[in-house]
């Protein structure tokens, strides 16, 4: 079954699962709640507890395929690069959304209003200089991306290092624009990272195929994102640069941008963790849902 609306609420996901063949009783067993609880979610619009919401999302991504819906959304929109380049107000809103959410996923304490002030060059009370730098740097990386992006754009090593140099500008101990020279510890994975000596080789391997998406572009782009994060080529900024690379891949192939929100952080890390086990279905579905959210963002501008 295909599901076409984005963003997707828990109630919509549950209804889609029922249409796929899962009964409310089966859903109750898998989510570990009562039948009446599922009934209230489905029929009364009661919002599930965050733990149950995460389980609903996992089941949704397990049973439904969003890729064909994304392809339909891509065909229904004019060139996304053109929309964003021609509409400055929309582009500024998009930069704000991307900057706030991408930094927040990495632990930034800046609110979206504070991020907006920082990007406008205004004083942001109560925030450290490094927090301001993070916001301004990410926005500047998006400016760089849009100064270069075009249909068929090819990612190379210089482009990746340039994005990192901008994202990590003023963070000299993080080696802006250079691969890491030592080991890093990650708290959200048990998979061993390649050594610093292996990083250039691993990146060359990734670059050999990153511009070739084959017959299943969304799956390939999701897989490339995982591979980049698994190499973890920098001391810091890997998540932000990785999401900028995903944005580059999508836009250069005519797809709407992927908007991954702070609210998606748990599911995002869970999906990357599943990739450690060789299971990329959750990550592909998450990318698809984020792209549908991006399509809705662009589509709203065409209605104005």
Secondary structure, DSSP 8 states (H G I E B T S, - for coil): -----SS--HHHHHHHHHHHT--HHHHHHHHTS-HHHHHHHHHS-----HHHHHHHHHHHHHH---HHHHHHHHHHS--HHHHHHH-HHHHHHHHHHHHHHHHHHTT----HHHHHHHHTT---TT--HHHHHHHHHHHHHHHHHHHH--TT----HHHHHHHHHHHTTT-GGG-TTS--SS----SS--S----HHHHHHHHHHHHHHTT--TT-HHHHHHHHHHHHHHH--SSS-HHHHHHHHHHHHHHHTT-------GGGHHHHHHHHHHHHTT--HHHHHHHHHHHHHHHHHHHHHHH-
